[in-house]
Amino acid sequence: MNDIYTWHNDLYPLIKKRFDLRYAKRLDVISEVCDVVNQDDVDFRIEGVGGYGEMPVYDGTTVASADSKRTFITTITPKEHALRVTSSFKKAKLDYSGESKKIGTRLADSAYMTVLNEFYRLFGSAFTNVGADGKPWASTEHPISCEEGCGTFSNLIHDNLSVAAITKAQTQASRFVTPDGLPFACNMDLLLVSPELEAKAKEICGPNSRLIPEKNPDESAAQNAANPVYGMKYLVVGGGNAGFTGKQWAVADSLMLSEVLKLVYITKPTVLVSPQDNPLVTDYIGYVDFAFGFGDARPIIFSNPA
């Protein structure tokens, strides 16, 4: 790399390759529970769960028409994020591979943490930020549908994390109905916890948890019974100052959660090169245009103990 006028373009492919590899390795946590959407529109719309209701009896003559029940619509609007790193001809010439590795890796980490923090904040704000139905994602009074007088359901409890609390939440979810009046068929197979509860989650869901890993309040010994949630997956959704904290946790249907929880990209994380007027310095810009959003509360039950 000896050309003072092209060095920034020579360095760019190495930075971009390092950036893409680094980011791809780190996105696994989010993609476990969140559907990733790539689009070129300004907004993305999510419909809540539901369908056409139960099929009526056919009388041999008239086939009833489907009536799409009125579910709530969530609109997700991605926002741009960008960060500039300035490099010099001298730095690149003295350490060509090292400079590209450093810039690519650090910008990729910055892009990843930007997306991850928003993912965490979505869960941390579940008890306060209002969704399309006019209630927080975690609420005791979600409207079942848009129809007036349709009734409500609760996806919020206040129990400390335990096997009994998990099974209580699973039972509660089994009584949910969809906006078209059908039972909400779910499998609450995923435990979401704060960093403070990770050890407890391992105790409940880990490979050595075939028996209930808790003490019976009326006995000094641990309950000698099969753990009904043995083999359940768990995921920590918090870190730093974002996400679940303290005793907060949730249980979710991992398959259905990905249907209503979206990560929408207009532009996936990338790195751009922007030469300055001075040929001895150039900018490499990390960029991403994205947003998260949720479209229904049924696939997840939150717990926010006092």
Contacts in CASP RR format, 6 or more apart in sequence:
PFRMAT RR
TARGET T0000
AUTHOR 0000-0000-0000
METHOD contacts of the structure
MODEL  1
MNDIYTWHNDLYPLIKKRFDLRYAKRLDVISEVCDVVNQDDVDFRIEGVG
GYGEMPVYDGTTVASADSKRTFITTITPKEHALRVTSSFKKAKLDYSGES
KKIGTRLADSAYMTVLNEFYRLFGSAFTNVGADGKPWASTEHPISCEEGC
GTFSNLIHDNLSVAAITKAQTQASRFVTPDGLPFACNMDLLLVSPELEAK
AKEICGPNSRLIPEKNPDESAAQNAANPVYGMKYLVVGGGNAGFTGKQWA
VADSLMLSEVLKLVYITKPTVLVSPQDNPLVTDYIGYVDFAFGFGDARPI
IFSNPA
1 7 0 8 1.000
1 10 0 8 1.000
1 11 0 8 1.000
1 92 0 8 1.000
1 93 0 8 1.000
1 96 0 8 1.000
2 93 0 8 1.000
3 10 0 8 1.000
4 89 0 8 1.000
4 279 0 8 1.000
4 280 0 8 1.000
5 279 0 8 1.000
7 89 0 8 1.000
7 92 0 8 1.000
7 93 0 8 1.000
7 282 0 8 1.000
8 87 0 8 1.000
8 92 0 8 1.000
8 273 0 8 1.000
8 275 0 8 1.000
8 282 0 8 1.000
9 273 0 8 1.000
11 87 0 8 1.000
11 92 0 8 1.000
11 96 0 8 1.000
11 99 0 8 1.000
11 100 0 8 1.000
12 271 0 8 1.000
12 273 0 8 1.000
12 284 0 8 1.000
14 96 0 8 1.000
14 97 0 8 1.000
14 100 0 8 1.000
14 101 0 8 1.000
15 100 0 8 1.000
15 103 0 8 1.000
15 104 0 8 1.000
15 107 0 8 1.000
15 271 0 8 1.000
15 273 0 8 1.000
15 284 0 8 1.000
16 104 0 8 1.000
16 270 0 8 1.000
16 271 0 8 1.000
18 100 0 8 1.000
18 101 0 8 1.000
18 103 0 8 1.000
18 104 0 8 1.000
18 105 0 8 1.000
18 108 0 8 1.000
19 104 0 8 1.000
19 105 0 8 1.000
19 107 0 8 1.000
19 108 0 8 1.000
19 111 0 8 1.000
19 269 0 8 1.000
19 270 0 8 1.000
19 271 0 8 1.000
19 286 0 8 1.000
20 108 0 8 1.000
20 270 0 8 1.000
21 108 0 8 1.000
22 104 0 8 1.000
22 105 0 8 1.000
22 108 0 8 1.000
22 109 0 8 1.000
22 112 0 8 1.000
23 108 0 8 1.000
23 111 0 8 1.000
23 112 0 8 1.000
23 269 0 8 1.000
26 108 0 8 1.000
26 109 0 8 1.000
26 112 0 8 1.000
26 116 0 8 1.000
27 112 0 8 1.000
27 115 0 8 1.000
29 116 0 8 1.000
29 119 0 8 1.000
29 235 0 8 1.000
30 36 0 8 1.000
30 115 0 8 1.000
30 116 0 8 1.000
30 119 0 8 1.000
30 263 0 8 1.000
32 235 0 8 1.000
32 254 0 8 1.000
33 190 0 8 1.000
33 192 0 8 1.000
33 235 0 8 1.000
33 252 0 8 1.000
33 254 0 8 1.000
33 257 0 8 1.000
33 258 0 8 1.000
33 261 0 8 1.000
34 119 0 8 1.000
34 257 0 8 1.000
34 258 0 8 1.000
34 261 0 8 1.000
34 262 0 8 1.000
34 263 0 8 1.000
34 292 0 8 1.000
35 258 0 8 1.000
35 259 0 8 1.000
35 261 0 8 1.000
35 262 0 8 1.000
35 263 0 8 1.000
36 262 0 8 1.000
36 263 0 8 1.000
36 265 0 8 1.000
37 44 0 8 1.000
37 262 0 8 1.000
37 263 0 8 1.000
37 264 0 8 1.000
37 265 0 8 1.000
38 265 0 8 1.000
38 268 0 8 1.000
39 264 0 8 1.000
39 265 0 8 1.000
39 266 0 8 1.000
40 266 0 8 1.000
41 266 0 8 1.000
42 77 0 8 1.000
42 78 0 8 1.000
42 266 0 8 1.000
43 75 0 8 1.000
43 76 0 8 1.000
43 77 0 8 1.000
44 75 0 8 1.000
44 76 0 8 1.000
44 77 0 8 1.000
44 78 0 8 1.000
44 262 0 8 1.000
44 264 0 8 1.000
45 73 0 8 1.000
45 74 0 8 1.000
45 75 0 8 1.000
45 76 0 8 1.000
46 73 0 8 1.000
46 74 0 8 1.000
46 75 0 8 1.000
46 76 0 8 1.000
46 260 0 8 1.000
46 262 0 8 1.000
46 293 0 8 1.000
46 294 0 8 1.000
46 295 0 8 1.000
46 296 0 8 1.000
47 71 0 8 1.000
47 72 0 8 1.000
47 73 0 8 1.000
47 295 0 8 1.000
48 71 0 8 1.000
48 72 0 8 1.000
48 73 0 8 1.000
48 74 0 8 1.000
48 179 0 8 1.000
48 260 0 8 1.000
48 295 0 8 1.000
48 296 0 8 1.000
49 71 0 8 1.000
49 178 0 8 1.000
49 179 0 8 1.000
49 184 0 8 1.000
49 256 0 8 1.000
49 259 0 8 1.000
49 260 0 8 1.000
49 296 0 8 1.000
49 298 0 8 1.000
49 299 0 8 1.000
50 69 0 8 1.000
50 71 0 8 1.000
50 178 0 8 1.000
50 179 0 8 1.000
50 180 0 8 1.000
50 182 0 8 1.000
51 68 0 8 1.000
51 69 0 8 1.000
51 178 0 8 1.000
51 179 0 8 1.000
51 180 0 8 1.000
51 182 0 8 1.000
52 66 0 8 1.000
52 67 0 8 1.000
52 68 0 8 1.000
52 69 0 8 1.000
52 180 0 8 1.000
53 67 0 8 1.000
53 69 0 8 1.000
53 178 0 8 1.000
53 180 0 8 1.000
53 181 0 8 1.000
53 182 0 8 1.000
54 180 0 8 1.000
54 181 0 8 1.000
54 182 0 8 1.000
55 64 0 8 1.000
56 64 0 8 1.000
58 64 0 8 1.000
69 145 0 8 1.000
69 147 0 8 1.000
69 178 0 8 1.000
69 179 0 8 1.000
69 180 0 8 1.000
69 181 0 8 1.000
70 145 0 8 1.000
70 146 0 8 1.000
70 147 0 8 1.000
70 179 0 8 1.000
71 145 0 8 1.000
71 146 0 8 1.000
71 179 0 8 1.000
71 296 0 8 1.000
72 131 0 8 1.000
72 132 0 8 1.000
72 133 0 8 1.000
72 143 0 8 1.000
72 146 0 8 1.000
72 295 0 8 1.000
72 296 0 8 1.000
73 132 0 8 1.000
74 131 0 8 1.000
74 132 0 8 1.000
74 293 0 8 1.000
74 294 0 8 1.000
74 295 0 8 1.000
75 132 0 8 1.000
76 262 0 8 1.000
76 264 0 8 1.000
76 291 0 8 1.000
76 292 0 8 1.000
76 293 0 8 1.000
77 291 0 8 1.000
78 264 0 8 1.000
78 265 0 8 1.000
78 266 0 8 1.000
78 289 0 8 1.000
78 290 0 8 1.000
78 291 0 8 1.000
79 289 0 8 1.000
79 290 0 8 1.000
79 291 0 8 1.000
80 267 0 8 1.000
80 287 0 8 1.000
80 288 0 8 1.000
80 289 0 8 1.000
81 111 0 8 1.000
81 114 0 8 1.000
81 287 0 8 1.000
81 288 0 8 1.000
81 289 0 8 1.000
81 290 0 8 1.000
82 285 0 8 1.000
82 286 0 8 1.000
82 287 0 8 1.000
82 288 0 8 1.000
83 107 0 8 1.000
83 110 0 8 1.000
83 111 0 8 1.000
83 285 0 8 1.000
83 286 0 8 1.000
84 274 0 8 1.000
84 283 0 8 1.000
84 284 0 8 1.000
84 285 0 8 1.000
84 286 0 8 1.000
85 103 0 8 1.000
85 106 0 8 1.000
85 107 0 8 1.000
85 283 0 8 1.000
85 284 0 8 1.000
85 285 0 8 1.000
85 286 0 8 1.000
86 276 0 8 1.000
86 281 0 8 1.000
86 282 0 8 1.000
86 283 0 8 1.000
86 284 0 8 1.000
87 99 0 8 1.000
87 103 0 8 1.000
87 281 0 8 1.000
87 282 0 8 1.000
87 283 0 8 1.000
87 284 0 8 1.000
88 280 0 8 1.000
88 281 0 8 1.000
89 279 0 8 1.000
89 280 0 8 1.000
89 281 0 8 1.000
90 280 0 8 1.000
91 99 0 8 1.000
92 99 0 8 1.000
92 100 0 8 1.000
103 271 0 8 1.000
103 284 0 8 1.000
104 271 0 8 1.000
104 284 0 8 1.000
107 271 0 8 1.000
107 284 0 8 1.000
107 286 0 8 1.000
108 269 0 8 1.000
108 271 0 8 1.000
110 286 0 8 1.000
111 269 0 8 1.000
111 286 0 8 1.000
111 288 0 8 1.000
112 269 0 8 1.000
114 288 0 8 1.000
115 263 0 8 1.000
115 269 0 8 1.000
115 288 0 8 1.000
115 290 0 8 1.000
117 242 0 8 1.000
118 290 0 8 1.000
118 291 0 8 1.000
118 292 0 8 1.000
119 237 0 8 1.000
119 263 0 8 1.000
119 292 0 8 1.000
120 237 0 8 1.000
120 238 0 8 1.000
120 239 0 8 1.000
120 242 0 8 1.000
120 243 0 8 1.000
120 244 0 8 1.000
121 242 0 8 1.000
121 243 0 8 1.000
122 243 0 8 1.000
122 292 0 8 1.000
122 293 0 8 1.000
122 294 0 8 1.000
123 192 0 8 1.000
123 237 0 8 1.000
123 238 0 8 1.000
123 243 0 8 1.000
123 244 0 8 1.000
123 250 0 8 1.000
124 237 0 8 1.000
124 238 0 8 1.000
124 242 0 8 1.000
124 243 0 8 1.000
124 244 0 8 1.000
124 245 0 8 1.000
124 248 0 8 1.000
125 136 0 8 1.000
125 137 0 8 1.000
126 136 0 8 1.000
126 137 0 8 1.000
126 138 0 8 1.000
126 250 0 8 1.000
126 302 0 8 1.000
127 136 0 8 1.000
127 137 0 8 1.000
127 138 0 8 1.000
127 156 0 8 1.000
127 302 0 8 1.000
127 304 0 8 1.000
128 136 0 8 1.000
129 136 0 8 1.000
129 137 0 8 1.000
130 136 0 8 1.000
131 137 0 8 1.000
131 294 0 8 1.000
131 295 0 8 1.000
132 295 0 8 1.000
133 142 0 8 1.000
133 143 0 8 1.000
133 297 0 8 1.000
135 141 0 8 1.000
135 142 0 8 1.000
135 143 0 8 1.000
135 297 0 8 1.000
137 155 0 8 1.000
137 294 0 8 1.000
137 297 0 8 1.000
137 300 0 8 1.000
137 302 0 8 1.000
138 155 0 8 1.000
138 156 0 8 1.000
138 250 0 8 1.000
138 297 0 8 1.000
138 302 0 8 1.000
138 304 0 8 1.000
139 154 0 8 1.000
139 155 0 8 1.000
139 156 0 8 1.000
139 297 0 8 1.000
140 152 0 8 1.000
140 154 0 8 1.000
140 156 0 8 1.000
141 152 0 8 1.000
141 154 0 8 1.000
142 152 0 8 1.000
142 153 0 8 1.000
142 154 0 8 1.000
142 155 0 8 1.000
142 297 0 8 1.000
143 150 0 8 1.000
143 151 0 8 1.000
143 152 0 8 1.000
144 150 0 8 1.000
144 151 0 8 1.000
144 152 0 8 1.000
144 153 0 8 1.000
144 177 0 8 1.000
144 179 0 8 1.000
144 181 0 8 1.000
145 179 0 8 1.000
145 180 0 8 1.000
146 179 0 8 1.000
147 179 0 8 1.000
150 179 0 8 1.000
153 176 0 8 1.000
153 177 0 8 1.000
153 297 0 8 1.000
153 298 0 8 1.000
154 172 0 8 1.000
155 172 0 8 1.000
155 173 0 8 1.000
155 297 0 8 1.000
155 298 0 8 1.000
155 300 0 8 1.000
155 301 0 8 1.000
155 302 0 8 1.000
156 301 0 8 1.000
156 302 0 8 1.000
156 303 0 8 1.000
156 304 0 8 1.000
157 165 0 8 1.000
157 168 0 8 1.000
157 169 0 8 1.000
157 172 0 8 1.000
157 301 0 8 1.000
157 302 0 8 1.000
157 303 0 8 1.000
158 303 0 8 1.000
158 304 0 8 1.000
158 305 0 8 1.000
158 306 0 8 1.000
159 165 0 8 1.000
159 168 0 8 1.000
159 169 0 8 1.000
159 303 0 8 1.000
159 305 0 8 1.000
160 247 0 8 1.000
160 303 0 8 1.000
160 305 0 8 1.000
161 193 0 8 1.000
161 197 0 8 1.000
161 200 0 8 1.000
161 201 0 8 1.000
161 204 0 8 1.000
161 247 0 8 1.000
161 249 0 8 1.000
161 303 0 8 1.000
162 204 0 8 1.000
162 214 0 8 1.000
163 204 0 8 1.000
163 212 0 8 1.000
163 213 0 8 1.000
163 214 0 8 1.000
163 227 0 8 1.000
163 228 0 8 1.000
163 229 0 8 1.000
164 214 0 8 1.000
165 303 0 8 1.000
166 188 0 8 1.000
166 191 0 8 1.000
166 204 0 8 1.000
166 229 0 8 1.000
166 232 0 8 1.000
166 251 0 8 1.000
167 228 0 8 1.000
167 229 0 8 1.000
169 188 0 8 1.000
169 251 0 8 1.000
169 301 0 8 1.000
169 303 0 8 1.000
170 188 0 8 1.000
170 251 0 8 1.000
172 301 0 8 1.000
173 184 0 8 1.000
173 186 0 8 1.000
173 188 0 8 1.000
173 251 0 8 1.000
173 253 0 8 1.000
173 298 0 8 1.000
173 301 0 8 1.000
174 183 0 8 1.000
174 184 0 8 1.000
174 186 0 8 1.000
176 183 0 8 1.000
176 184 0 8 1.000
176 186 0 8 1.000
176 298 0 8 1.000
177 183 0 8 1.000
177 184 0 8 1.000
178 184 0 8 1.000
178 298 0 8 1.000
184 298 0 8 1.000
186 253 0 8 1.000
186 256 0 8 1.000
186 298 0 8 1.000
186 299 0 8 1.000
187 253 0 8 1.000
187 255 0 8 1.000
188 251 0 8 1.000
188 252 0 8 1.000
188 253 0 8 1.000
188 301 0 8 1.000
189 232 0 8 1.000
189 233 0 8 1.000
189 253 0 8 1.000
189 254 0 8 1.000
190 232 0 8 1.000
190 233 0 8 1.000
190 234 0 8 1.000
190 235 0 8 1.000
190 251 0 8 1.000
190 252 0 8 1.000
190 253 0 8 1.000
190 254 0 8 1.000
190 257 0 8 1.000
191 201 0 8 1.000
191 204 0 8 1.000
191 205 0 8 1.000
191 229 0 8 1.000
191 232 0 8 1.000
191 233 0 8 1.000
191 234 0 8 1.000
191 235 0 8 1.000
191 249 0 8 1.000
191 250 0 8 1.000
191 251 0 8 1.000
192 234 0 8 1.000
192 235 0 8 1.000
192 236 0 8 1.000
192 237 0 8 1.000
192 244 0 8 1.000
192 249 0 8 1.000
192 250 0 8 1.000
192 251 0 8 1.000
192 252 0 8 1.000
192 300 0 8 1.000
193 200 0 8 1.000
193 201 0 8 1.000
193 234 0 8 1.000
193 235 0 8 1.000
193 236 0 8 1.000
193 237 0 8 1.000
193 244 0 8 1.000
193 248 0 8 1.000
193 249 0 8 1.000
194 236 0 8 1.000
194 237 0 8 1.000
194 238 0 8 1.000
194 243 0 8 1.000
194 244 0 8 1.000
194 245 0 8 1.000
194 246 0 8 1.000
194 247 0 8 1.000
194 248 0 8 1.000
194 249 0 8 1.000
195 236 0 8 1.000
195 238 0 8 1.000
195 239 0 8 1.000
195 244 0 8 1.000
195 245 0 8 1.000
196 245 0 8 1.000
196 246 0 8 1.000
196 247 0 8 1.000
197 244 0 8 1.000
197 246 0 8 1.000
197 247 0 8 1.000
197 248 0 8 1.000
197 249 0 8 1.000
198 234 0 8 1.000
198 236 0 8 1.000
201 234 0 8 1.000
201 236 0 8 1.000
201 249 0 8 1.000
202 234 0 8 1.000
203 209 0 8 1.000
203 213 0 8 1.000
204 213 0 8 1.000
204 227 0 8 1.000
204 229 0 8 1.000
204 232 0 8 1.000
204 234 0 8 1.000
205 229 0 8 1.000
205 230 0 8 1.000
205 231 0 8 1.000
205 232 0 8 1.000
205 233 0 8 1.000
205 234 0 8 1.000
206 230 0 8 1.000
206 231 0 8 1.000
209 227 0 8 1.000
209 230 0 8 1.000
209 231 0 8 1.000
210 226 0 8 1.000
210 227 0 8 1.000
210 230 0 8 1.000
211 222 0 8 1.000
211 223 0 8 1.000
211 224 0 8 1.000
211 225 0 8 1.000
211 226 0 8 1.000
211 227 0 8 1.000
212 222 0 8 1.000
212 223 0 8 1.000
212 225 0 8 1.000
212 226 0 8 1.000
212 227 0 8 1.000
213 222 0 8 1.000
213 227 0 8 1.000
214 222 0 8 1.000
214 223 0 8 1.000
215 221 0 8 1.000
215 222 0 8 1.000
215 223 0 8 1.000
216 222 0 8 1.000
216 223 0 8 1.000
233 254 0 8 1.000
236 244 0 8 1.000
237 243 0 8 1.000
237 244 0 8 1.000
237 250 0 8 1.000
238 244 0 8 1.000
238 245 0 8 1.000
244 250 0 8 1.000
247 303 0 8 1.000
247 304 0 8 1.000
247 305 0 8 1.000
248 302 0 8 1.000
248 303 0 8 1.000
248 304 0 8 1.000
248 305 0 8 1.000
249 302 0 8 1.000
249 303 0 8 1.000
250 300 0 8 1.000
250 301 0 8 1.000
250 302 0 8 1.000
250 303 0 8 1.000
251 300 0 8 1.000
251 301 0 8 1.000
252 299 0 8 1.000
252 300 0 8 1.000
252 301 0 8 1.000
253 299 0 8 1.000
253 300 0 8 1.000
256 298 0 8 1.000
256 299 0 8 1.000
257 299 0 8 1.000
257 300 0 8 1.000
259 299 0 8 1.000
260 294 0 8 1.000
260 295 0 8 1.000
260 296 0 8 1.000
260 298 0 8 1.000
260 299 0 8 1.000
261 292 0 8 1.000
261 293 0 8 1.000
261 294 0 8 1.000
261 295 0 8 1.000
262 292 0 8 1.000
262 293 0 8 1.000
262 294 0 8 1.000
262 295 0 8 1.000
263 290 0 8 1.000
263 291 0 8 1.000
263 292 0 8 1.000
264 290 0 8 1.000
264 291 0 8 1.000
264 292 0 8 1.000
264 293 0 8 1.000
265 288 0 8 1.000
265 289 0 8 1.000
265 290 0 8 1.000
266 289 0 8 1.000
266 290 0 8 1.000
267 287 0 8 1.000
267 288 0 8 1.000
267 289 0 8 1.000
267 290 0 8 1.000
268 288 0 8 1.000
268 290 0 8 1.000
269 286 0 8 1.000
269 287 0 8 1.000
269 288 0 8 1.000
270 286 0 8 1.000
270 287 0 8 1.000
270 288 0 8 1.000
271 284 0 8 1.000
271 285 0 8 1.000
271 286 0 8 1.000
271 287 0 8 1.000
272 284 0 8 1.000
272 285 0 8 1.000
272 286 0 8 1.000
272 287 0 8 1.000
273 282 0 8 1.000
273 283 0 8 1.000
273 284 0 8 1.000
273 285 0 8 1.000
274 282 0 8 1.000
274 283 0 8 1.000
274 284 0 8 1.000
274 285 0 8 1.000
275 282 0 8 1.000
275 283 0 8 1.000
276 282 0 8 1.000
276 283 0 8 1.000
END
